[in-house]
């Protein structure tokens, strides 16, 4: 099997941790790009020197040029400003949009067949923006996949069970409008709702929605990255090994739930073609109303972006 080439744009916390986790899993040879050349090289050196412990022969190469993307099988975009305390994800939008377009242009020039995965925020909007400009780009965004993992953690902690026993998901948008589907969650096949009071449910939903913000509040000048890098690695692995694992990633919708011309986080099978299938739940009225809020919010942001062009 040929060694895959993975290009990570952004050697900050999420990018470098993703590079380390992918190298530990031997998913391929990784090129870690940053506008600060010595920084990306130093990060790569540190990761490489840890790999003998993991019995990994993958290599991480620090680089300063997007041209190193040439022929990449996977491009992960983590570049952009990070959320500081008091900032919303949408505060980052215009700061990160130009960065996305610069990287997207290089993707279509140097690695047009690559599977592209965006983690930069606001991730649903940025995923839409890249796909709208380059319809042929094979792209997903981290979306609510990270929130679903947090939801799983919080449920397992509350129920005092193994995290492996819990199945749950979150849909919509990776912001405060996200929709943790409590009624669809189960532990060992038993609906979680049987074990929750309304107070419990409300508390858990709040924990999930504020999961990222609560970390930022404590770290002050940066956001969390271990969980995000773990989920990015799992998504890339599912693509490279055609696992078709299902994640609520950010994808362009084409009629799902009646929506068009936007990106939403929906359960999606990720395999060798990237997106293989988007799954739709039979949502109840409350869940559908909450998803509509996410869609309406996306419509407003998209209209604002188009108005500024």
Buried (B, 14 or more C-beta within 10 A) or exposed (E): EEEBBBBBBBBBBBBBBBBBBBBBBBBBBBBBBBEEBEBBBBBBEEBBEEBEEBEBEBBBBBBBEBEBBBEBBBBBBBBBBBBBEEBEBBBBBEBBBEBBBEBBBBBBEBBEEBBBBBBBBBBBBBBBBBBBEBEEBBBBBBBBBBBBBBBBBBBBEBBEBEEEBBBBBBBBBBBEBBBBBBBBBBBEEEEBBEBBEEEBBEBBBEBBBBBBBEBBEEBEEBBBBEBBBBBBBBBBBBBBBEBBBBBBBBBBBEEBBEBEEBBBBBBBBBBEEBBBEBEEBEBEEEBBEBBBBBBEBBEEBBEEBEEEE
